[in-house]
Amino acid sequence: MDDDGLFIIRTFAREVDARLAEAVLDANGIDSIIIGDNAGGWLTYLDSLHPIRLAVKETDVETAITLLDA
């Protein structure tokens, strides 16, 4: 996925929640990317300091938000 024009549509405290949202978008044909760093799972407390972000292309923002709000 090209990183030009990406918009953060949600933030999450837990990776599993971010992955679930990513799966919903993927199942509906929307490319997304999860942005976060917890040192590969070794420092999970970093997720509370820097929430995990879910981003989509600008053209998919409205559709993605609608899908996740449903």
Backbone as a ProteinNet text record, in pm:
[ID]
protein_1_A
[PRIMARY]
MDDDGLFIIRTFAREVDARLAEAVLDANGIDSIIIGDNAGGWLTYLDSLHPIRLAVKETDVETAITLLDA
[TERTIARY]
85	0	88.9	56.4	129.4	92.4	190.2	161.4	120.5	110.4	64.8	-85.8	-129.7	-272.1	-339.5	-267.7	-328.4	-390.7	-503.9	-573.4	-601.8	-573.1	-601.4	-751.5	-816.6	-961.1	-999	-909.2	-935.5	-803.7	-811.7	-698.9	-747.1	-654.4	-687.4	-583.1	-626.7	-535.8	-480.9	-552.7	-510.3	-496.2	-391.7	-366.3	-477.1	-533.1	-637.7	-758.7	-791.9	-902.9	-869.8	-747.2	-703.5	-705.7	-660.8	-659.4	-801.5	-895.4	-1034.9	-1091.8	-1067.1	-1113.9	-1049.4	-922	-852.1	-916	-954.6	-1017.7	-1154.5	-1229.8	-1360.2	-1341.6	-1245	-1220.2	-1171.6	-1081.9	-1029	-1140.6	-1232.5	-1343.8	-1435.9	-1430.2	-1513.1	-1432.3	-1312	-1231.8	-1160.8	-1142.5	-1074.4	-936.4	-833.3	-696.5	-675.7	-610.1	-579.8	-443.8	-393.9	-264.2	-271.4	-209.5	-200.7	-64.1	-66.6	56.8	72.3	176.2	201.5	333.8	383.4	509.9	511.4	514.6	529.5	648.8	749.6	873.1	844.2	758.3	727.5	657.3	583	511.1	586.2	711	791.6	758	715	684.3	539.5	446	305	252.6	316.6	272.1	286.3	368.2	382.9	252.3	164.4	35.5	-49.2	-34.9	-111.3	-51.3	79	144.2	126.3	128.8	116.2	13.6	-112.5	-217.6	-189.6	-240.1	-229.1	-326.1	-278.7	-360.3	-395.6	-516.9	-564.6	-583.3	-517.8	-522.5	-572	-639.6	-687.6	-656.6	-669.8	-652.1	-762.8	-732.5	-828.7	-961	-956	-1077.5	-1165.8	-1109.8	-1185.7	-1230.1	-1199.5	-1224.6	-1371.8	-1460.6	-1603.1	-1660.1	-1629.1	-1679.1	-1625	-1496.4	-1433.9	-1496	-1516.1	-1576.8	-1718.5	-1793.1	-1930.6	-1931.9	-1841.5	-1833.7	-1799	-1704.7	-1662.2	-1764.9	-1844.8	-1948.4	-2071.5	-2084.8	-2204.2	-2199.1
-117.9	0	123.4	216.9	343.2	429.1	493	569.4	713.3	753.5	888.4	897.1	1002	1023.8	929.5	879.4	792.6	876.5	831.2	900	803.5	846.8	766.7	775	657.9	658.6	606.4	534.6	482.5	464.7	468.1	428.9	320.9	234.4	119.6	103.1	54.8	26.1	-116.3	-203.2	-343.3	-382.2	-455	-495.6	-584.6	-669.6	-760.5	-681.8	-571.1	-488.2	-423	-379.3	-318.9	-422.4	-543.4	-650	-688.5	-686.8	-717.8	-611.7	-485.5	-377.1	-388	-420.6	-438.4	-551.7	-659.4	-772.4	-734.1	-654.3	-607.7	-527.3	-436.9	-355.4	-441.5	-534	-622.7	-705.8	-755.4	-835.9	-755.4	-623.7	-536.7	-466.6	-515.6	-467.1	-334.8	-297.1	-172.2	-204	-152.1	-169.2	-80	-133.6	-55.8	-97.6	-17.3	-47.6	-15.1	-100	-77.6	-17.6	91.8	162.1	158.4	95.5	87	18.5	33.8	-30.8	-65.5	-193.6	-239.4	-334.6	-307.8	-387.4	-534.8	-558.4	-695.7	-774.3	-707.2	-774.1	-782	-740.2	-746.8	-636.3	-521.4	-408	-363.8	-447.6	-422.1	-294.9	-248.4	-125.6	-4.5	-15.9	94.6	125.5	24.3	46.6	147.3	151.5	248.4	388.4	396.5	526.3	582.7	493.6	531.7	438.8	477.2	386.9	337.8	220.7	160.4	234	270.8	349.2	266.3	286.3	221	329.1	311.6	412.9	352.8	437.1	399.4	512.5	483.2	585.4	689.4	809.5	919.8	884.2	814.1	780	679.8	608.8	506.3	549.8	671.8	714.4	700.9	758.8	757.7	616.5	535.2	397.5	317.1	332.7	258.3	295.5	423.4	467.6	413	416.8	364.4	215.4	140.1	-4.4	-32.7	41.4	16.4	65.1	163.8	212.7	122.1	39.5	-48.9	-162.9
0	0	0	-85.2	-92.9	27.3	90.9	212	184.2	57.8	24.5	44.3	113.3	130.5	227.1	326.2	426.7	537.7	587.4	694.7	808.3	928.7	1047.4	1072.7	1076.9	1100.1	1238.4	1304.6	1438.5	1511.7	1644.5	1728.3	1823.8	1863.1	1947	2057	2170.7	2281.1	2271.6	2198.9	2187.2	2040.1	2009.3	1871.1	1816.5	1899.7	1852.7	1800.9	1864.2	1817.1	1682.8	1668.6	1542	1429.7	1459.4	1358.3	1317.1	1411.2	1379.4	1285.4	1314.2	1227.3	1089.1	1085.4	958.7	877.6	944	876.7	819.3	893.1	843.8	716	716.6	598.4	482.1	510.3	406.8	343.7	425.1	375.3	284.2	297.1	214.4	104.6	78.7	-31.7	-8.5	117.4	149.4	205.8	139.7	189.3	310.3	411.6	531.4	584.4	675.1	736	884.5	963.8	1107.8	1137.3	1212.2	1246.9	1398.7	1444.2	1587.7	1612.6	1732.8	1766	1914.4	1941.6	2079.7	2090.7	2006.7	2005.2	1978.1	1881.3	1843.1	1951	2036.4	2143.6	2274.9	2275.6	2396.9	2496.3	2445.9	2532.6	2508.2	2547.7	2517.7	2584.5	2689.7	2755.1	2662.7	2559.1	2464.6	2391.4	2377.9	2313.5	2390.3	2521	2598.9	2589.9	2564.2	2549.1	2408	2310.3	2169.6	2105.8	2105.9	2055.7	1913.5	1885.5	1754.1	1661.6	1543.2	1450.4	1327.5	1280.3	1158.5	1053.1	939.2	834	703.6	624.7	492	394.8	265.7	163.3	175	129.8	137.8	70.3	-40.1	-113.8	-40	57.7	131.1	270.4	310.3	448	486.3	410.1	446.6	451.6	351.7	348	466.1	494.6	604.7	738	761.9	888.3	900.4	791.4	792.7	825.3	765.5	793	938.8	993.1	1131.5	1232.8	1195.4	1286.6	1287.6	1184	1173.2	1271.4
[MASK]
++++++++++++++++++++++++++++++++++++++++++++++++++++++++++++++++++++++

